[in-house]
Amino acid sequence: MNTTKIGAFKDIKNQIGYCGIWCGSCVAGNGTLQELTHRYKEVTEAYDLKDWAPKDFDFGEFSKGLESIQNMPLCPGCLKEGGSPECGMRLCAREKQLDDCSDCPAPESCAHKEALDKMRSAALEAGLLVKTEKADSETLIQEWTTKLKTTWPSLILFMDED
């Protein structure tokens, strides 16, 4: 496996964003998307897909798309200034000196409750792991890493482990 992909996961695996989304479970930040497109490009080229693809399939554009995804910058996570600098949840949590929104003493009166609920719901639907209540983050990350090792598509990051 490409060591930059392993490094991408290691860079964010200990981050739970202010919203509670675990950065380690995000395929755009943990290196999964880039690793999958890299491997997919290798396979399609090794099998000469351009010679076997339907005539209406533009293999050149397809390859450019894969290359584009491979070159996407990896998100460092919002704790390392990734994401939107204008994120209301980030600004609020920092102002209140909270590790994440699940530590908020007044979640029922949160000005960001609707956006937070929507973001968390979408993240869960996409397969990301989300901290929604007070819990030990280190323990959660250990549990989640174990889960991620068996969950498609992120399991590809761990396939070459001993």
CYANA upper distance limits for C-alpha pairs under 8 A (distance plus 0.5 A):
  1 MET  CA      5 LYS  CA      8.03
  1 MET  CA      6 ILE  CA      8.27
  1 MET  CA    157 LEU  CA      8.43
  1 MET  CA    160 ASP  CA      7.06
  2 ASN  CA      6 ILE  CA      7.50
  2 ASN  CA     35 GLU  CA      8.07
  3 THR  CA      7 GLY  CA      6.59
  4 THR  CA      8 ALA  CA      6.55
  4 THR  CA     31 GLY  CA      8.48
  5 LYS  CA      9 PHE  CA      7.08
  5 LYS  CA     30 ASN  CA      7.82
  5 LYS  CA     31 GLY  CA      5.30
  5 LYS  CA     32 THR  CA      7.74
  5 LYS  CA     34 GLN  CA      8.08
  5 LYS  CA     35 GLU  CA      7.03
  5 LYS  CA    157 LEU  CA      7.86
  6 ILE  CA     10 LYS  CA      6.82
  6 ILE  CA     31 GLY  CA      7.76
  6 ILE  CA    157 LEU  CA      7.24
  7 GLY  CA     11 ASP  CA      6.50
  8 ALA  CA     12 ILE  CA      7.18
  8 ALA  CA     29 GLY  CA      7.51
  8 ALA  CA     30 ASN  CA      5.78
  8 ALA  CA     31 GLY  CA      5.94
  8 ALA  CA     74 LEU  CA      7.76
  9 PHE  CA     13 LYS  CA      6.03
  9 PHE  CA     24 GLY  CA      6.68
  9 PHE  CA     29 GLY  CA      7.95
  9 PHE  CA     30 ASN  CA      4.82
  9 PHE  CA     31 GLY  CA      6.69
 10 LYS  CA     14 ASN  CA      8.19
 10 LYS  CA     30 ASN  CA      8.43
 11 ASP  CA     76 PRO  CA      7.63
 12 ILE  CA     23 CYS  CA      6.30
 12 ILE  CA     24 GLY  CA      6.03
 12 ILE  CA     29 GLY  CA      7.96
 12 ILE  CA     30 ASN  CA      7.19
 12 ILE  CA     76 PRO  CA      6.86
 12 ILE  CA     77 GLY  CA      6.94
 13 LYS  CA     22 TRP  CA      8.18
 13 LYS  CA     23 CYS  CA      6.86
 13 LYS  CA     24 GLY  CA      4.75
 13 LYS  CA     25 SER  CA      8.44
 13 LYS  CA     30 ASN  CA      8.10
 13 LYS  CA    141 ILE  CA      8.00
 14 ASN  CA     23 CYS  CA      8.30
 14 ASN  CA     24 GLY  CA      7.64
 14 ASN  CA    138 GLU  CA      8.11
 14 ASN  CA    141 ILE  CA      7.23
 15 GLN  CA     22 TRP  CA      6.63
 15 GLN  CA     23 CYS  CA      6.14
 15 GLN  CA     24 GLY  CA      7.47
 15 GLN  CA     77 GLY  CA      7.48
 15 GLN  CA     79 LEU  CA      7.47
 16 ILE  CA     20 GLY  CA      6.09
 16 ILE  CA     21 ILE  CA      6.12
 16 ILE  CA     22 TRP  CA      4.82
 16 ILE  CA     23 CYS  CA      6.36
 16 ILE  CA    100 ASP  CA      7.93
 16 ILE  CA    131 LYS  CA      8.16
 16 ILE  CA    137 SER  CA      8.10
 17 GLY  CA     21 ILE  CA      5.85
 17 GLY  CA     22 TRP  CA      6.72
 17 GLY  CA     23 CYS  CA      7.20
 17 GLY  CA     77 GLY  CA      7.41
 17 GLY  CA     78 CYS  CA      6.47
 17 GLY  CA     79 LEU  CA      6.89
 17 GLY  CA    100 ASP  CA      6.99
 18 TYR  CA     78 CYS  CA      8.07
 18 TYR  CA     79 LEU  CA      8.23
 18 TYR  CA     89 MET  CA      6.90
 18 TYR  CA     90 ARG  CA      6.04
 18 TYR  CA     93 ALA  CA      7.00
 18 TYR  CA     99 ASP  CA      6.96
 18 TYR  CA    100 ASP  CA      4.47
 18 TYR  CA    101 CYS  CA      6.16
 19 CYS  CA     89 MET  CA      6.87
 19 CYS  CA     90 ARG  CA      7.94
 19 CYS  CA    100 ASP  CA      6.56
 19 CYS  CA    101 CYS  CA      6.12
 19 CYS  CA    102 SER  CA      8.37
 19 CYS  CA    116 LEU  CA      6.95
 19 CYS  CA    119 MET  CA      8.42
 19 CYS  CA    120 ARG  CA      7.95
 20 GLY  CA    100 ASP  CA      6.48
 20 GLY  CA    101 CYS  CA      7.03
 20 GLY  CA    102 SER  CA      7.41
 20 GLY  CA    120 ARG  CA      8.14
 20 GLY  CA    130 VAL  CA      5.74
 20 GLY  CA    131 LYS  CA      5.09
 20 GLY  CA    132 THR  CA      6.70
 21 ILE  CA    120 ARG  CA      7.53
 21 ILE  CA    123 ALA  CA      7.74
 21 ILE  CA    128 LEU  CA      7.52
 21 ILE  CA    129 LEU  CA      6.59
 21 ILE  CA    130 VAL  CA      4.87
 21 ILE  CA    131 LYS  CA      6.77
 22 TRP  CA     26 CYS  CA      7.77
 22 TRP  CA    128 LEU  CA      7.57
 22 TRP  CA    129 LEU  CA      6.12
 22 TRP  CA    130 VAL  CA      6.23
 22 TRP  CA    131 LYS  CA      7.74
 22 TRP  CA    141 ILE  CA      8.38
 23 CYS  CA     29 GLY  CA      7.27
 23 CYS  CA     30 ASN  CA      7.64
 23 CYS  CA     77 GLY  CA      6.63
 24 GLY  CA     29 GLY  CA      7.79
 24 GLY  CA     30 ASN  CA      6.07
 24 GLY  CA    145 THR  CA      8.34
 25 SER  CA     30 ASN  CA      7.33
 25 SER  CA    127 GLY  CA      8.25
 25 SER  CA    128 LEU  CA      5.64
 25 SER  CA    129 LEU  CA      6.51
 25 SER  CA    148 LEU  CA      7.53
 25 SER  CA    154 SER  CA      7.86
 26 CYS  CA     30 ASN  CA      6.30
 26 CYS  CA    128 LEU  CA      6.49
 27 VAL  CA     31 GLY  CA      6.65
 27 VAL  CA     32 THR  CA      5.37
 27 VAL  CA     33 LEU  CA      5.92
 27 VAL  CA    153 PRO  CA      8.24
 27 VAL  CA    154 SER  CA      7.12
 28 ALA  CA     32 THR  CA      7.27
 28 ALA  CA     33 LEU  CA      6.26
 28 ALA  CA     34 GLN  CA      8.26
 28 ALA  CA     74 LEU  CA      6.96
 28 ALA  CA     75 CYS  CA      7.37
 29 GLY  CA     74 LEU  CA      5.44
 29 GLY  CA     75 CYS  CA      5.10
 29 GLY  CA     76 PRO  CA      7.16
 29 GLY  CA     77 GLY  CA      7.84
 30 ASN  CA     74 LEU  CA      7.90
 30 ASN  CA     75 CYS  CA      8.44
 31 GLY  CA     35 GLU  CA      6.56
 31 GLY  CA     74 LEU  CA      7.49
 31 GLY  CA    157 LEU  CA      8.13
 32 THR  CA     36 LEU  CA      6.49
 32 THR  CA    153 PRO  CA      7.50
 32 THR  CA    154 SER  CA      6.09
 32 THR  CA    156 ILE  CA      7.39
 32 THR  CA    157 LEU  CA      6.83
 33 LEU  CA     37 THR  CA      6.72
 33 LEU  CA     69 ILE  CA      7.96
 33 LEU  CA     70 GLN  CA      8.01
 34 GLN  CA     38 HIS  CA      6.55
 34 GLN  CA     69 ILE  CA      6.77
 34 GLN  CA     70 GLN  CA      5.01
 34 GLN  CA     71 ASN  CA      8.05
 34 GLN  CA     72 MET  CA      8.24
 35 GLU  CA     39 ARG  CA      6.71
 35 GLU  CA     70 GLN  CA      7.96
 35 GLU  CA    156 ILE  CA      8.34
 35 GLU  CA    157 LEU  CA      8.24
 36 LEU  CA     40 TYR  CA      6.45
 36 LEU  CA    156 ILE  CA      8.13
 37 THR  CA     41 LYS  CA      6.46
 37 THR  CA     66 LEU  CA      6.11
 37 THR  CA     67 GLU  CA      8.13
 37 THR  CA     69 ILE  CA      7.50
 37 THR  CA     70 GLN  CA      6.78
 38 HIS  CA     42 GLU  CA      6.86
 38 HIS  CA     66 LEU  CA      7.90
 38 HIS  CA     67 GLU  CA      8.31
 38 HIS  CA     70 GLN  CA      7.00
 39 ARG  CA     43 VAL  CA      6.76
 40 TYR  CA     44 THR  CA      6.63
 41 LYS  CA     45 GLU  CA      6.56
 41 LYS  CA     63 SER  CA      7.46
 41 LYS  CA     66 LEU  CA      7.25
 42 GLU  CA     46 ALA  CA      6.46
 43 VAL  CA     47 TYR  CA      6.66
 44 THR  CA     48 ASP  CA      6.58
 44 THR  CA     49 LEU  CA      5.66
 44 THR  CA     50 LYS  CA      8.41
 45 GLU  CA     49 LEU  CA      6.71
 45 GLU  CA     50 LYS  CA      8.22
 48 ASP  CA     52 TRP  CA      7.34
 49 LEU  CA     53 ALA  CA      6.03
 49 LEU  CA     59 PHE  CA      8.17
 50 LYS  CA     59 PHE  CA      6.04
 53 ALA  CA     57 PHE  CA      6.70
 53 ALA  CA     59 PHE  CA      8.08
 58 ASP  CA     62 PHE  CA      6.73
 59 PHE  CA     63 SER  CA      6.53
 60 GLY  CA     64 LYS  CA      6.71
 61 GLU  CA     65 GLY  CA      6.62
 62 PHE  CA     66 LEU  CA      6.87
 63 SER  CA     67 GLU  CA      6.64
 64 LYS  CA     68 SER  CA      6.52
 65 GLY  CA     69 ILE  CA      6.81
 66 LEU  CA     70 GLN  CA      6.73
 67 GLU  CA     71 ASN  CA      6.76
 68 SER  CA     72 MET  CA      6.91
 75 CYS  CA     82 GLY  CA      6.13
 75 CYS  CA     83 GLY  CA      7.67
 76 PRO  CA     80 LYS  CA      6.26
 76 PRO  CA     81 GLU  CA      7.53
 76 PRO  CA     82 GLY  CA      5.68
 77 GLY  CA     81 GLU  CA      7.00
 77 GLY  CA     82 GLY  CA      5.18
 77 GLY  CA     83 GLY  CA      7.06
 78 CYS  CA     82 GLY  CA      4.80
 78 CYS  CA     83 GLY  CA      5.84
 78 CYS  CA     84 SER  CA      8.21
 78 CYS  CA     90 ARG  CA      8.27
 81 GLU  CA     85 PRO  CA      7.57
 83 GLY  CA     87 CYS  CA      8.33
 85 PRO  CA     90 ARG  CA      8.50
 86 GLU  CA     90 ARG  CA      8.37
 86 GLU  CA     91 LEU  CA      7.88
 87 CYS  CA     91 LEU  CA      6.84
 88 GLY  CA     92 CYS  CA      6.44
 88 GLY  CA    112 HIS  CA      7.45
 89 MET  CA     93 ALA  CA      6.47
 89 MET  CA    101 CYS  CA      7.87
 89 MET  CA    112 HIS  CA      7.00
 89 MET  CA    116 LEU  CA      8.06
 90 ARG  CA     94 ARG  CA      6.58
 91 LEU  CA     95 GLU  CA      6.58
 92 CYS  CA     96 LYS  CA      6.69
 93 ALA  CA     97 GLN  CA      6.30
 93 ALA  CA     98 LEU  CA      5.46
 93 ALA  CA     99 ASP  CA      7.47
 93 ALA  CA    100 ASP  CA      6.75
 93 ALA  CA    101 CYS  CA      6.85
 93 ALA  CA    104 CYS  CA      8.40
 94 ARG  CA     98 LEU  CA      6.60
 94 ARG  CA     99 ASP  CA      8.35
 98 LEU  CA    103 ASP  CA      6.67
 98 LEU  CA    104 CYS  CA      7.41
 99 ASP  CA    103 ASP  CA      7.40
100 ASP  CA    104 CYS  CA      8.04
101 CYS  CA    107 PRO  CA      8.31
102 SER  CA    107 PRO  CA      8.34
102 SER  CA    131 LYS  CA      7.60
102 SER  CA    132 THR  CA      6.17
102 SER  CA    133 GLU  CA      5.35
102 SER  CA    134 LYS  CA      5.92
103 ASP  CA    133 GLU  CA      7.91
103 ASP  CA    134 LYS  CA      6.37
106 ALA  CA    110 CYS  CA      7.09
107 PRO  CA    113 LYS  CA      7.71
108 GLU  CA    113 LYS  CA      7.99
109 SER  CA    113 LYS  CA      8.19
112 HIS  CA    116 LEU  CA      6.36
113 LYS  CA    117 ASP  CA      6.48
114 GLU  CA    118 LYS  CA      6.66
115 ALA  CA    119 MET  CA      6.51
116 LEU  CA    120 ARG  CA      6.53
117 ASP  CA    121 SER  CA      6.51
118 LYS  CA    122 ALA  CA      6.66
119 MET  CA    123 ALA  CA      6.59
120 ARG  CA    124 LEU  CA      6.61
120 ARG  CA    130 VAL  CA      7.27
121 SER  CA    125 GLU  CA      6.67
122 ALA  CA    126 ALA  CA      6.69
123 ALA  CA    127 GLY  CA      6.89
123 ALA  CA    128 LEU  CA      5.67
123 ALA  CA    129 LEU  CA      7.81
123 ALA  CA    130 VAL  CA      7.94
124 LEU  CA    128 LEU  CA      5.65
124 LEU  CA    129 LEU  CA      6.79
124 LEU  CA    130 VAL  CA      7.38
129 LEU  CA    144 TRP  CA      7.81
131 LYS  CA    135 ALA  CA      8.27
135 ALA  CA    140 LEU  CA      7.92
136 ASP  CA    140 LEU  CA      6.83
137 SER  CA    141 ILE  CA      6.56
138 GLU  CA    142 GLN  CA      6.84
139 THR  CA    143 GLU  CA      6.79
140 LEU  CA    144 TRP  CA      6.41
141 ILE  CA    145 THR  CA      6.38
142 GLN  CA    146 THR  CA      6.92
143 GLU  CA    147 LYS  CA      6.89
144 TRP  CA    148 LEU  CA      6.46
145 THR  CA    149 LYS  CA      6.82
146 THR  CA    150 THR  CA      7.83
147 LYS  CA    151 THR  CA      6.89
148 LEU  CA    152 TRP  CA      8.30
148 LEU  CA    154 SER  CA      6.63
148 LEU  CA    155 LEU  CA      6.48
149 LYS  CA    154 SER  CA      7.40
149 LYS  CA    155 LEU  CA      5.06
149 LYS  CA    156 ILE  CA      8.41
149 LYS  CA    157 LEU  CA      8.21
149 LYS  CA    158 PHE  CA      6.51
150 THR  CA    154 SER  CA      8.40
150 THR  CA    155 LEU  CA      5.85
151 THR  CA    155 LEU  CA      5.88
152 TRP  CA    156 ILE  CA      7.92
154 SER  CA    158 PHE  CA      8.30
155 LEU  CA    159 MET  CA      6.98
